[in-house]
Amino acid sequence: MKIAMVLKTSFKALFKNKMRSFLTALGIIIGVGAVISMISMGTGAKVMVEEQISSLGRDVLMIMPGSQVRGGRRFGMGSRTTLDADDAYAIERQCSAVALASPVVRTSAPVIYGNMNWTTTVYGVTKEYFSVREWNIQRGELLSTGDNRGSTKVCLVGVEVAKNLFGEDDPVGRIIRIKKIPFTIIGLLEERGQSMMGVSQDDVVFVPLTAAQKRLIGITHVHFIFASALNSELMETAQIQIENLLRQRHKIRPGKDDDFFVRNSADIVEAGSAITTALTLLLGGIASVSLIVGGIGIMNIMLVSVVERTREIGIRMAVGARGRDILRQFLIEAVVLSLTGGILGILLGIGVSAVIANVADWPTYISIFSVFIAFIFSAAVGIFFGFYPALKASRLDPIDALRYE
């Protein structure tokens, strides 16, 4: 029997029972749609995490003080006061793989303008901080070296702070009070969005490091240090140089634990990618279960079809159809069902992903690879679960089939 005739016969059999064919394919439709939408959510989350981590800046290293033990109680990382501004300056001068370094302090404080007030995070930094973070300004100017030398009462504000205090007005040149101390706004920062921890990066105020230490917090140490490597290839070298230098400066003897720890953005990206990849695989695996259920549905219906069409199979064999022709016919019917379901499932998955992105404000990313895999998998389901019913039909005895009522 020619392949064209087999296809014609298969399609005719499927269209003869339209509702049953649709309900059979529905399992594949839902399964493929679920796989694509789940994978798109997981991939979107991965892209979002990578974008948020990249907002730290390229080739960034973060140096934080270690934990301390007091009264037998061990406090968390960052609880010691072992870092100071001189450590940051030494890192920049003496570590050949490091391009820039900036000491940082932070505090939470109310910011007041007229009768408006807003509690935000205030950071004390040097001018190098903005180069390390690759953070530019919309208007005005950045902090200068002279501002740190003189503990000048000037500041930069994020767009969220500016919006809450000034609305649509230009904040540059205005005087705000931070902990009752007047600071003149010299610049408005570019919008950065949320950090990887879900915290707005635009709800910030930056002041000179020395002004924050002396006027706002009353400390001489720093809370952490941001540094940038010369390039991505030197990240590990830069980290080793920083660790060796700080051990030397802090007089840490061999075998003793460091009183600081260093993290680089590459490690954070790798950890974030590993988590989101695992999430994507988990979601895809859960959704794939529905594809298996859909395949079982195809097998069930095809077995029923074999029983219903036993006499028809006998007649075909009696007029010259061979076993492989019957096998091919039923296998094509199963594959057509699964491929039709796969195509409709792809459209469903794309639609669900778009709805999730718009309604739930969750980033989704549909890759051609995931669509291709879902389509191939749906075809494989049709072949796998359709083969046994087709084989059973091809092995029917023509005489018994003609006698079947």
C-alpha positions as YAML, in Angstrom:
chain: A
units: angstrom
residues:
- id: 1
  name: MET
  ca: [0.00, 0.00, 0.00]
- id: 2
  name: LYS
  ca: [1.38, 3.39, -0.98]
- id: 3
  name: ILE
  ca: [2.26, 5.89, 1.75]
- id: 4
  name: ALA
  ca: [-0.19, 8.45, 0.32]
- id: 5
  name: MET
  ca: [-3.03, 5.95, 0.62]
- id: 6
  name: VAL
  ca: [-1.97, 5.07, 4.17]
- id: 7
  name: LEU
  ca: [-1.99, 8.76, 5.15]
- id: 8
  name: LYS
  ca: [-5.40, 9.29, 3.54]
- id: 9
  name: THR
  ca: [-6.86, 6.28, 5.33]
- id: 10
  name: SER
  ca: [-5.34, 7.37, 8.67]
- id: 11
  name: PHE
  ca: [-6.69, 10.91, 8.46]
- id: 12
  name: LYS
  ca: [-10.10, 9.60, 7.41]
- id: 13
  name: ALA
  ca: [-10.22, 7.34, 10.46]
- id: 14
  name: LEU
  ca: [-9.26, 10.18, 12.78]
- id: 15
  name: PHE
  ca: [-11.75, 12.67, 11.35]
- id: 16
  name: LYS
  ca: [-14.50, 10.06, 11.57]
- id: 17
  name: ASN
  ca: [-14.35, 10.46, 15.38]
- id: 18
  name: LYS
  ca: [-13.42, 14.14, 15.74]
- id: 19
  name: MET
  ca: [-14.33, 14.55, 19.40]
- id: 20
  name: ARG
  ca: [-12.56, 11.38, 20.48]
- id: 21
  name: SER
  ca: [-9.47, 12.36, 18.49]
- id: 22
  name: PHE
  ca: [-9.46, 15.82, 20.09]
- id: 23
  name: LEU
  ca: [-9.87, 14.47, 23.61]
- id: 24
  name: THR
  ca: [-7.07, 11.98, 22.94]
- id: 25
  name: ALA
  ca: [-4.76, 14.76, 21.76]
- id: 26
  name: LEU
  ca: [-5.79, 16.98, 24.68]
- id: 27
  name: GLY
  ca: [-3.39, 15.20, 27.02]
- id: 28
  name: ILE
  ca: [-0.50, 15.95, 24.68]
- id: 29
  name: ILE
  ca: [-1.70, 19.55, 24.22]
- id: 30
  name: ILE
  ca: [-1.75, 20.17, 27.97]
- id: 31
  name: GLY
  ca: [1.54, 18.32, 28.49]
- id: 32
  name: VAL
  ca: [3.48, 20.21, 25.82]
- id: 33
  name: GLY
  ca: [1.92, 23.52, 26.88]
- id: 34
  name: ALA
  ca: [2.87, 22.86, 30.50]
- id: 35
  name: VAL
  ca: [6.44, 21.90, 29.59]
- id: 36
  name: ILE
  ca: [7.00, 25.02, 27.47]
- id: 37
  name: SER
  ca: [5.41, 27.42, 29.97]
- id: 38
  name: MET
  ca: [7.28, 25.90, 32.95]
- id: 39
  name: ILE
  ca: [10.61, 25.93, 31.14]
- id: 40
  name: SER
  ca: [10.00, 29.52, 29.98]
- id: 41
  name: MET
  ca: [9.34, 30.55, 33.60]
- id: 42
  name: GLY
  ca: [12.48, 28.82, 34.82]
- id: 43
  name: THR
  ca: [14.60, 30.26, 32.02]
- id: 44
  name: GLY
  ca: [13.10, 33.71, 32.61]
- id: 45
  name: ALA
  ca: [14.02, 33.45, 36.28]
- id: 46
  name: LYS
  ca: [17.57, 32.49, 35.31]
- id: 47
  name: VAL
  ca: [17.88, 35.48, 32.96]
- id: 48
  name: MET
  ca: [16.45, 37.77, 35.65]
- id: 49
  name: VAL
  ca: [18.92, 36.52, 38.27]
- id: 50
  name: GLU
  ca: [21.85, 36.96, 35.88]
- id: 51
  name: GLU
  ca: [20.72, 40.50, 35.01]
- id: 52
  name: GLN
  ca: [20.34, 41.41, 38.67]
- id: 53
  name: ILE
  ca: [23.75, 39.97, 39.53]
- id: 54
  name: SER
  ca: [25.29, 41.85, 36.59]
- id: 55
  name: SER
  ca: [23.91, 45.06, 38.10]
- id: 56
  name: LEU
  ca: [26.65, 44.69, 40.71]
- id: 57
  name: GLY
  ca: [29.07, 45.51, 37.91]
- id: 58
  name: ARG
  ca: [31.45, 43.43, 35.83]
- id: 59
  name: ASP
  ca: [34.31, 41.51, 37.44]
- id: 60
  name: VAL
  ca: [33.36, 42.70, 40.92]
- id: 61
  name: LEU
  ca: [34.77, 41.35, 44.19]
- id: 62
  name: MET
  ca: [33.17, 41.97, 47.57]
- id: 63
  name: ILE
  ca: [35.28, 41.93, 50.71]
- id: 64
  name: MET
  ca: [33.37, 41.63, 53.99]
- id: 65
  name: PRO
  ca: [34.50, 41.23, 57.59]
- id: 66
  name: GLY
  ca: [34.22, 37.77, 59.10]
- id: 67
  name: SER
  ca: [32.17, 36.56, 62.06]
- id: 68
  name: GLN
  ca: [33.00, 37.08, 65.69]
- id: 69
  name: VAL
  ca: [32.53, 35.03, 68.85]
- id: 70
  name: ARG
  ca: [31.33, 36.85, 71.96]
- id: 71
  name: GLY
  ca: [30.39, 35.16, 75.22]
- id: 72
  name: GLY
  ca: [30.44, 31.76, 73.55]
- id: 73
  name: ARG
  ca: [27.97, 32.97, 70.92]
- id: 74
  name: ARG
  ca: [29.05, 32.97, 67.27]
- id: 75
  name: PHE
  ca: [27.70, 35.88, 65.26]
- id: 76
  name: GLY
  ca: [27.18, 35.81, 61.50]
- id: 77
  name: MET
  ca: [29.45, 36.92, 58.69]
- id: 78
  name: GLY
  ca: [30.02, 40.66, 58.63]
- id: 79
  name: SER
  ca: [29.71, 41.08, 62.39]
- id: 80
  name: ARG
  ca: [33.39, 41.94, 62.97]
- id: 81
  name: THR
  ca: [34.92, 45.40, 62.52]
- id: 82
  name: THR
  ca: [38.20, 44.34, 60.95]
- id: 83
  name: LEU
  ca: [38.10, 46.30, 57.69]
- id: 84
  name: ASP
  ca: [38.99, 49.96, 57.28]
- id: 85
  name: ALA
  ca: [39.39, 52.43, 54.43]
- id: 86
  name: ASP
  ca: [43.16, 51.92, 54.35]
- id: 87
  name: ASP
  ca: [42.56, 48.24, 53.46]
- id: 88
  name: ALA
  ca: [40.66, 49.36, 50.37]
- id: 89
  name: TYR
  ca: [43.35, 51.85, 49.37]
- id: 90
  name: ALA
  ca: [46.05, 49.20, 49.86]
- id: 91
  name: ILE
  ca: [44.12, 46.71, 47.73]
- id: 92
  name: GLU
  ca: [43.90, 49.22, 44.88]
- id: 93
  name: ARG
  ca: [47.60, 50.16, 45.10]
- id: 94
  name: GLN
  ca: [49.25, 46.81, 45.82]
- id: 95
  name: CYS
  ca: [47.12, 44.18, 44.05]
- id: 96
  name: SER
  ca: [48.20, 44.18, 40.41]
- id: 97
  name: ALA
  ca: [45.07, 42.32, 39.22]
- id: 98
  name: VAL
  ca: [42.75, 44.88, 40.86]
- id: 99
  name: ALA
  ca: [41.64, 47.95, 38.91]
- id: 100
  name: LEU
  ca: [39.69, 49.90, 41.55]
- id: 101
  name: ALA
  ca: [38.49, 49.52, 45.14]
- id: 102
  name: SER
  ca: [36.05, 51.48, 47.28]
- id: 103
  name: PRO
  ca: [35.36, 51.17, 51.01]
- id: 104
  name: VAL
  ca: [31.65, 51.31, 51.91]
- id: 105
  name: VAL
  ca: [29.63, 52.02, 55.04]
- id: 106
  name: ARG
  ca: [25.86, 52.03, 55.30]
- id: 107
  name: THR
  ca: [23.07, 52.99, 57.65]
- id: 108
  name: SER
  ca: [19.33, 53.43, 57.57]
- id: 109
  name: ALA
  ca: [18.15, 56.98, 58.15]
- id: 110
  name: PRO
  ca: [15.16, 59.30, 57.61]
- id: 111
  name: VAL
  ca: [15.67, 61.78, 54.78]
- id: 112
  name: ILE
  ca: [13.68, 65.03, 55.05]
- id: 113
  name: TYR
  ca: [12.86, 67.77, 52.56]
- id: 114
  name: GLY
  ca: [10.40, 70.43, 53.69]
- id: 115
  name: ASN
  ca: [7.36, 68.58, 55.03]
- id: 116
  name: MET
  ca: [8.25, 65.40, 53.12]
- id: 117
  name: ASN
  ca: [10.24, 62.55, 54.66]
- id: 118
  name: TRP
  ca: [11.41, 59.12, 53.53]
- id: 119
  name: THR
  ca: [13.42, 56.47, 55.35]
- id: 120
  name: THR
  ca: [16.08, 54.97, 53.12]
- id: 121
  name: THR
  ca: [19.53, 53.38, 53.08]
- id: 122
  name: VAL
  ca: [22.44, 55.81, 53.17]
- id: 123
  name: TYR
  ca: [25.80, 54.64, 51.85]
- id: 124
  name: GLY
  ca: [29.15, 56.28, 52.47]
- id: 125
  name: VAL
  ca: [31.45, 55.65, 49.49]
- id: 126
  name: THR
  ca: [34.37, 57.04, 47.50]
- id: 127
  name: LYS
  ca: [34.21, 58.12, 43.87]
- id: 128
  name: GLU
  ca: [35.65, 54.75, 42.76]
- id: 129
  name: TYR
  ca: [32.47, 53.01, 43.91]
- id: 130
  name: PHE
  ca: [30.49, 54.18, 40.88]
- id: 131
  name: SER
  ca: [33.16, 53.00, 38.45]
- id: 132
  name: VAL
  ca: [33.27, 49.58, 40.12]
- id: 133
  name: ARG
  ca: [29.47, 49.29, 39.98]
- id: 134
  name: GLU
  ca: [29.31, 50.90, 36.53]
- id: 135
  name: TRP
  ca: [26.64, 53.26, 37.86]
- id: 136
  name: ASN
  ca: [26.18, 56.57, 36.07]
- id: 137
  name: ILE
  ca: [24.11, 59.65, 36.84]
- id: 138
  name: GLN
  ca: [21.20, 61.16, 34.97]
- id: 139
  name: ARG
  ca: [21.92, 64.72, 36.02]
- id: 140
  name: GLY
  ca: [24.48, 66.56, 38.10]
- id: 141
  name: GLU
  ca: [27.90, 65.23, 39.06]
- id: 142
  name: LEU
  ca: [29.47, 62.37, 41.00]
- id: 143
  name: LEU
  ca: [31.28, 62.55, 44.33]
- id: 144
  name: SER
  ca: [34.91, 63.66, 44.13]
- id: 145
  name: THR
  ca: [38.12, 62.89, 46.01]
- id: 146
  name: GLY
  ca: [37.91, 66.36, 47.56]
- id: 147
  name: ASP
  ca: [34.48, 65.58, 48.96]
- id: 148
  name: ASN
  ca: [35.97, 62.69, 50.94]
- id: 149
  name: ARG
  ca: [38.99, 64.66, 52.10]
- id: 150
  name: GLY
  ca: [36.79, 67.43, 53.46]
- id: 151
  name: SER
  ca: [33.84, 65.28, 54.60]
- id: 152
  name: THR
  ca: [31.71, 67.55, 52.43]
- id: 153
  name: LYS
  ca: [27.97, 67.51, 53.09]
- id: 154
  name: VAL
  ca: [26.89, 66.57, 49.56]
- id: 155
  name: CYS
  ca: [25.00, 63.55, 48.29]
- id: 156
  name: LEU
  ca: [23.62, 61.62, 45.33]
- id: 157
  name: VAL
  ca: [20.06, 60.26, 45.39]
- id: 158
  name: GLY
  ca: [18.38, 57.32, 43.67]
- id: 159
  name: VAL
  ca: [15.30, 57.83, 41.53]
- id: 160
  name: GLU
  ca: [12.96, 56.32, 44.15]
- id: 161
  name: VAL
  ca: [14.14, 58.70, 46.85]
- id: 162
  name: ALA
  ca: [13.87, 61.62, 44.44]
- id: 163
  name: LYS
  ca: [10.32, 60.61, 43.47]
- id: 164
  name: ASN
  ca: [9.15, 60.32, 47.07]
- id: 165
  name: LEU
  ca: [10.68, 63.63, 48.17]
- id: 166
  name: PHE
  ca: [10.36, 65.81, 45.08]
- id: 167
  name: GLY
  ca: [7.82, 64.17, 42.79]
- id: 168
  name: GLU
  ca: [8.61, 65.17, 39.21]
- id: 169
  name: ASP
  ca: [10.82, 68.13, 40.22]
- id: 170
  name: ASP
  ca: [14.57, 68.11, 39.63]
- id: 171
  name: PRO
  ca: [16.30, 67.23, 42.95]
- id: 172
  name: VAL
  ca: [19.75, 68.52, 41.95]
- id: 173
  name: GLY
  ca: [20.71, 71.55, 44.03]
- id: 174
  name: ARG
  ca: [18.11, 70.92, 46.74]
- id: 175
  name: ILE
  ca: [19.12, 70.57, 50.39]
- id: 176
  name: ILE
  ca: [17.86, 67.57, 52.34]
- id: 177
  name: ARG
  ca: [18.41, 66.61, 55.98]
- id: 178
  name: ILE
  ca: [19.85, 63.19, 56.85]
- id: 179
  name: LYS
  ca: [19.63, 62.56, 60.60]
- id: 180
  name: LYS
  ca: [18.99, 66.33, 60.94]
- id: 181
  name: ILE
  ca: [22.25, 67.16, 59.10]
- id: 182
  name: PRO
  ca: [21.83, 69.19, 55.87]
- id: 183
  name: PHE
  ca: [23.25, 67.68, 52.65]
- id: 184
  name: THR
  ca: [23.15, 69.26, 49.21]
- id: 185
  name: ILE
  ca: [22.09, 66.97, 46.35]
- id: 186
  name: ILE
  ca: [24.67, 67.17, 43.56]
- id: 187
  name: GLY
  ca: [23.45, 64.34, 41.34]
- id: 188
  name: LEU
  ca: [20.55, 62.03, 40.42]
- id: 189
  name: LEU
  ca: [21.56, 58.42, 39.73]
- id: 190
  name: GLU
  ca: [20.40, 56.27, 36.83]
- id: 191
  name: GLU
  ca: [17.63, 53.80, 37.56]
- id: 192
  name: ARG
  ca: [18.89, 50.28, 38.39]
- id: 193
  name: GLY
  ca: [15.78, 48.35, 39.47]
- id: 194
  name: GLN
  ca: [15.73, 45.54, 42.01]
- id: 195
  name: SER
  ca: [18.76, 43.70, 43.31]
- id: 196
  name: MET
  ca: [19.01, 39.89, 43.30]
- id: 197
  name: MET
  ca: [17.59, 39.99, 46.85]
- id: 198
  name: GLY
  ca: [14.46, 41.76, 45.63]
- id: 199
  name: VAL
  ca: [15.45, 45.10, 47.19]
- id: 200
  name: SER
  ca: [15.20, 48.31, 45.19]
- id: 201
  name: GLN
  ca: [18.63, 49.64, 44.23]
- id: 202
  name: ASP
  ca: [17.08, 53.05, 43.57]
- id: 203
  name: ASP
  ca: [15.97, 53.61, 47.17]
- id: 204
  name: VAL
  ca: [19.40, 54.91, 48.22]
- id: 205
  name: VAL
  ca: [21.39, 58.00, 49.10]
- id: 206
  name: PHE
  ca: [25.17, 58.18, 48.64]
- id: 207
  name: VAL
  ca: [27.36, 60.54, 50.66]
- id: 208
  name: PRO
  ca: [31.16, 60.82, 50.95]
- id: 209
  name: LEU
  ca: [32.64, 57.98, 53.02]
- id: 210
  name: THR
  ca: [34.21, 60.24, 55.64]
- id: 211
  name: ALA
  ca: [31.02, 62.28, 56.01]
- id: 212
  name: ALA
  ca: [29.05, 59.10, 56.71]
- id: 213
  name: GLN
  ca: [31.63, 57.84, 59.19]
- id: 214
  name: LYS
  ca: [32.02, 61.09, 61.12]
- id: 215
  name: ARG
  ca: [28.66, 62.83, 60.82]
- id: 216
  name: LEU
  ca: [26.08, 60.06, 60.42]
- id: 217
  name: ILE
  ca: [27.35, 56.83, 62.02]
- id: 218
  name: GLY
  ca: [30.32, 57.67, 64.24]
- id: 219
  name: ILE
  ca: [32.65, 54.82, 63.26]
- id: 220
  name: THR
  ca: [36.17, 54.47, 61.89]
- id: 221
  name: HIS
  ca: [35.87, 51.02, 60.28]
- id: 222
  name: VAL
  ca: [34.01, 50.16, 57.07]
- id: 223
  name: HIS
  ca: [31.26, 47.61, 56.56]
- id: 224
  name: PHE
  ca: [32.61, 46.15, 53.31]
- id: 225
  name: ILE
  ca: [34.78, 46.87, 50.29]
- id: 226
  name: PHE
  ca: [33.89, 46.72, 46.60]
- id: 227
  name: ALA
  ca: [36.73, 46.04, 44.15]
- id: 228
  name: SER
  ca: [36.93, 45.31, 40.43]
- id: 229
  name: ALA
  ca: [39.42, 43.09, 38.62]
- id: 230
  name: LEU
  ca: [41.21, 44.29, 35.52]
- id: 231
  name: ASN
  ca: [39.32, 41.68, 33.48]
- id: 232
  name: SER
  ca: [37.35, 38.45, 33.86]
- id: 233
  name: GLU
  ca: [40.42, 36.25, 33.40]
- id: 234
  name: LEU
  ca: [42.10, 37.87, 36.42]
- id: 235
  name: MET
  ca: [39.18, 37.46, 38.84]
- id: 236
  name: GLU
  ca: [40.68, 34.47, 40.63]
- id: 237
  name: THR
  ca: [44.13, 36.08, 40.69]
- id: 238
  name: ALA
  ca: [42.66, 39.28, 42.13]
- id: 239
  name: GLN
  ca: [40.85, 37.31, 44.84]
- id: 240
  name: ILE
  ca: [44.04, 35.48, 45.85]
- id: 241
  name: GLN
  ca: [46.03, 38.74, 45.92]
- id: 242
  name: ILE
  ca: [43.39, 40.43, 48.10]
- id: 243
  name: GLU
  ca: [43.29, 37.52, 50.53]
- id: 244
  name: ASN
  ca: [47.09, 37.41, 50.85]
- id: 245
  name: LEU
  ca: [47.34, 41.19, 51.31]
- id: 246
  name: LEU
  ca: [44.63, 41.36, 53.98]
- id: 247
  name: ARG
  ca: [46.12, 38.43, 55.89]
- id: 248
  name: GLN
  ca: [49.42, 40.31, 55.90]
- id: 249
  name: ARG
  ca: [47.85, 43.64, 56.91]
- id: 250
  name: HIS
  ca: [45.72, 42.04, 59.64]
- id: 251
  name: LYS
  ca: [48.71, 40.03, 60.92]
- id: 252
  name: ILE
  ca: [46.94, 36.69, 60.61]
- id: 253
  name: ARG
  ca: [49.37, 33.87, 61.30]
- id: 254
  name: PRO
  ca: [49.51, 30.72, 59.15]
- id: 255
  name: GLY
  ca: [46.84, 28.20, 60.14]
- id: 256
  name: LYS
  ca: [44.56, 30.84, 61.65]
- id: 257
  name: ASP
  ca: [41.14, 31.67, 60.18]
- id: 258
  name: ASP
  ca: [40.72, 34.84, 58.15]
- id: 259
  name: ASP
  ca: [38.86, 37.72, 59.80]
- id: 260
  name: PHE
  ca: [37.31, 38.55, 56.43]
- id: 261
  name: PHE
  ca: [35.94, 36.75, 53.37]
- id: 262
  name: VAL
  ca: [36.00, 37.55, 49.67]
- id: 263
  name: ARG
  ca: [33.30, 36.78, 47.11]
- id: 264
  name: ASN
  ca: [33.43, 37.49, 43.40]
- id: 265
  name: SER
  ca: [30.54, 38.07, 41.04]
- id: 266
  name: ALA
  ca: [31.48, 35.04, 38.93]
- id: 267
  name: ASP
  ca: [30.84, 32.75, 41.91]
- id: 268
  name: ILE
  ca: [27.51, 34.46, 42.58]
- id: 269
  name: VAL
  ca: [26.47, 34.12, 38.93]
- id: 270
  name: GLU
  ca: [27.45, 30.44, 38.97]
- id: 271
  name: ALA
  ca: [25.50, 29.77, 42.17]
- id: 272
  name: GLY
  ca: [22.46, 31.67, 40.90]
- id: 273
  name: SER
  ca: [22.57, 29.86, 37.56]
- id: 274
  name: ALA
  ca: [22.82, 26.48, 39.30]
- id: 275
  name: ILE
  ca: [19.75, 27.23, 41.39]
- id: 276
  name: THR
  ca: [17.64, 28.47, 38.48]
- id: 277
  name: THR
  ca: [18.78, 25.60, 36.25]
- id: 278
  name: ALA
  ca: [17.70, 23.13, 38.93]
- id: 279
  name: LEU
  ca: [14.38, 24.98, 39.18]
- id: 280
  name: THR
  ca: [13.90, 24.81, 35.40]
- id: 281
  name: LEU
  ca: [14.63, 21.08, 35.34]
- id: 282
  name: LEU
  ca: [12.27, 20.50, 38.25]
- id: 283
  name: LEU
  ca: [9.42, 22.44, 36.63]
- id: 284
  name: GLY
  ca: [10.05, 20.77, 33.26]
- id: 285
  name: GLY
  ca: [10.15, 17.33, 34.88]
- id: 286
  name: ILE
  ca: [6.87, 17.88, 36.71]
- id: 287
  name: ALA
  ca: [5.20, 19.14, 33.54]
- id: 288
  name: SER
  ca: [6.57, 16.17, 31.56]
- id: 289
  name: VAL
  ca: [4.44, 13.83, 33.68]
- id: 290
  name: SER
  ca: [1.36, 15.15, 31.89]
- id: 291
  name: LEU
  ca: [3.00, 14.21, 28.57]
- id: 292
  name: ILE
  ca: [3.35, 10.63, 29.78]
- id: 293
  name: VAL
  ca: [-0.30, 10.64, 30.84]
- id: 294
  name: GLY
  ca: [-1.24, 11.96, 27.40]
- id: 295
  name: GLY
  ca: [0.76, 9.18, 25.78]
- id: 296
  name: ILE
  ca: [-1.06, 6.57, 27.86]
- id: 297
  name: GLY
  ca: [-4.30, 8.14, 26.67]
- id: 298
  name: ILE
  ca: [-3.20, 7.71, 23.05]
- id: 299
  name: MET
  ca: [-2.34, 4.05, 23.67]
- id: 300
  name: ASN
  ca: [-5.68, 3.44, 25.34]
- id: 301
  name: ILE
  ca: [-7.69, 4.99, 22.51]
- id: 302
  name: MET
  ca: [-5.65, 3.23, 19.83]
- id: 303
  name: LEU
  ca: [-6.24, -0.13, 21.54]
- id: 304
  name: VAL
  ca: [-9.95, 0.61, 21.60]
- id: 305
  name: SER
  ca: [-9.75, 1.59, 17.93]
- id: 306
  name: VAL
  ca: [-8.10, -1.73, 17.07]
- id: 307
  name: VAL
  ca: [-10.94, -3.62, 18.72]
- id: 308
  name: GLU
  ca: [-13.59, -1.47, 17.03]
- id: 309
  name: ARG
  ca: [-11.99, -1.84, 13.60]
- id: 310
  name: THR
  ca: [-11.09, -5.52, 13.78]
- id: 311
  name: ARG
  ca: [-13.46, -6.44, 10.96]
- id: 312
  name: GLU
  ca: [-12.15, -3.51, 8.86]
- id: 313
  name: ILE
  ca: [-8.60, -4.77, 9.40]
- id: 314
  name: GLY
  ca: [-9.65, -8.25, 8.30]
- id: 315
  name: ILE
  ca: [-11.21, -6.91, 5.10]
- id: 316
  name: ARG
  ca: [-8.07, -4.89, 4.28]
- id: 317
  name: MET
  ca: [-5.90, -7.95, 4.78]
- id: 318
  name: ALA
  ca: [-8.27, -10.03, 2.67]
- id: 319
  name: VAL
  ca: [-7.90, -7.66, -0.30]
- id: 320
  name: GLY
  ca: [-4.11, -7.63, -0.13]
- id: 321
  name: ALA
  ca: [-2.99, -5.36, 2.71]
- id: 322
  name: ARG
  ca: [0.06, -6.70, 4.48]
- id: 323
  name: GLY
  ca: [0.84, -6.64, 8.19]
- id: 324
  name: ARG
  ca: [3.31, -3.81, 7.79]
- id: 325
  name: ASP
  ca: [0.65, -1.72, 5.99]
- id: 326
  name: ILE
  ca: [-1.71, -2.10, 8.96]
- id: 327
  name: LEU
  ca: [1.18, -1.37, 11.36]
- id: 328
  name: ARG
  ca: [2.06, 1.76, 9.40]
- id: 329
  name: GLN
  ca: [-1.54, 2.96, 9.29]
- id: 330
  name: PHE
  ca: [-2.16, 2.75, 13.04]
- id: 331
  name: LEU
  ca: [1.29, 4.12, 13.85]
- id: 332
  name: ILE
  ca: [0.67, 7.13, 11.59]
- id: 333
  name: GLU
  ca: [-2.68, 7.75, 13.31]
- id: 334
  name: ALA
  ca: [-0.95, 7.79, 16.71]
- id: 335
  name: VAL
  ca: [1.84, 10.09, 15.49]
- id: 336
  name: VAL
  ca: [-0.63, 12.46, 13.80]
- id: 337
  name: LEU
  ca: [-2.56, 12.71, 17.06]
- id: 338
  name: SER
  ca: [0.56, 13.43, 19.09]
- id: 339
  name: LEU
  ca: [2.04, 15.89, 16.57]
- id: 340
  name: THR
  ca: [-1.24, 17.77, 16.28]
- id: 341
  name: GLY
  ca: [-1.36, 17.89, 20.05]
- id: 342
  name: GLY
  ca: [2.28, 19.02, 20.08]
- id: 343
  name: ILE
  ca: [1.64, 21.93, 17.71]
- id: 344
  name: LEU
  ca: [-1.45, 23.07, 19.63]
- id: 345
  name: GLY
  ca: [0.46, 22.56, 22.88]
- id: 346
  name: ILE
  ca: [3.27, 24.82, 21.67]
- id: 347
  name: LEU
  ca: [0.74, 27.55, 20.93]
- id: 348
  name: LEU
  ca: [-0.86, 26.99, 24.34]
- id: 349
  name: GLY
  ca: [2.53, 27.15, 26.09]
- id: 350
  name: ILE
  ca: [3.44, 30.41, 24.34]
- id: 351
  name: GLY
  ca: [0.07, 31.89, 25.24]
- id: 352
  name: VAL
  ca: [0.27, 30.81, 28.90]
- id: 353
  name: SER
  ca: [3.82, 32.23, 29.14]
- id: 354
  name: ALA
  ca: [2.61, 35.57, 27.77]
- id: 355
  name: VAL
  ca: [-0.27, 35.65, 30.27]
- id: 356
  name: ILE
  ca: [2.06, 34.83, 33.18]
- id: 357
  name: ALA
  ca: [4.48, 37.56, 32.09]
- id: 358
  name: ASN
  ca: [1.71, 40.18, 31.89]
- id: 359
  name: VAL
  ca: [-0.52, 39.21, 34.81]
- id: 360
  name: ALA
  ca: [1.96, 37.86, 37.38]
- id: 361
  name: ASP
  ca: [4.79, 40.19, 36.30]
- id: 362
  name: TRP
  ca: [7.08, 37.14, 36.11]
- id: 363
  name: PRO
  ca: [9.75, 37.18, 33.40]
- id: 364
  name: THR
  ca: [9.38, 34.40, 30.82]
- id: 365
  name: TYR
  ca: [11.75, 33.42, 28.05]
- id: 366
  name: ILE
  ca: [10.75, 30.95, 25.33]
- id: 367
  name: SER
  ca: [13.72, 29.44, 23.55]
- id: 368
  name: ILE
  ca: [13.57, 27.77, 20.15]
- id: 369
  name: PHE
  ca: [15.41, 24.83, 21.71]
- id: 370
  name: SER
  ca: [12.66, 24.19, 24.29]
- id: 371
  name: VAL
  ca: [9.97, 24.38, 21.58]
- id: 372
  name: PHE
  ca: [11.94, 21.97, 19.39]
- id: 373
  name: ILE
  ca: [12.47, 19.53, 22.26]
- id: 374
  name: ALA
  ca: [8.77, 19.65, 23.20]
- id: 375
  name: PHE
  ca: [7.76, 18.99, 19.59]
- id: 376
  name: ILE
  ca: [10.20, 16.08, 19.17]
- id: 377
  name: PHE
  ca: [9.11, 14.65, 22.52]
- id: 378
  name: SER
  ca: [5.46, 14.75, 21.48]
- id: 379
  name: ALA
  ca: [6.33, 12.83, 18.29]
- id: 380
  name: ALA
  ca: [8.31, 10.32, 20.34]
- id: 381
  name: VAL
  ca: [5.33, 9.84, 22.66]
- id: 382
  name: GLY
  ca: [3.11, 9.09, 19.65]
- id: 383
  name: ILE
  ca: [5.57, 6.53, 18.29]
- id: 384
  name: PHE
  ca: [6.26, 4.89, 21.65]
- id: 385
  name: PHE
  ca: [2.68, 4.62, 22.87]
- id: 386
  name: GLY
  ca: [1.21, 3.98, 19.43]
- id: 387
  name: PHE
  ca: [3.54, 1.17, 18.47]
- id: 388
  name: TYR
  ca: [1.97, -1.56, 20.61]
- id: 389
  name: PRO
  ca: [-1.63, -1.00, 19.41]
- id: 390
  name: ALA
  ca: [-0.34, -0.79, 15.82]
- id: 391
  name: LEU
  ca: [1.66, -3.99, 16.25]
- id: 392
  name: LYS
  ca: [-1.37, -5.73, 17.74]
- id: 393
  name: ALA
  ca: [-3.48, -4.66, 14.77]
- id: 394
  name: SER
  ca: [-0.89, -5.88, 12.27]
- id: 395
  name: ARG
  ca: [-0.77, -9.34, 13.87]
- id: 396
  name: LEU
  ca: [-4.48, -10.02, 13.72]
- id: 397
  name: ASP
  ca: [-5.43, -13.19, 11.90]
- id: 398
  name: PRO
  ca: [-7.44, -12.22, 8.77]
- id: 399
  name: ILE
  ca: [-9.91, -15.09, 9.19]
- id: 400
  name: ASP
  ca: [-10.58, -14.31, 12.85]
- id: 401
  name: ALA
  ca: [-10.83, -10.62, 12.02]
- id: 402
  name: LEU
  ca: [-13.47, -11.25, 9.30]
- id: 403
  name: ARG
  ca: [-15.50, -13.35, 11.74]
- id: 404
  name: TYR
  ca: [-15.35, -10.64, 14.44]
- id: 405
  name: GLU
  ca: [-18.69, -9.02, 15.25]
...
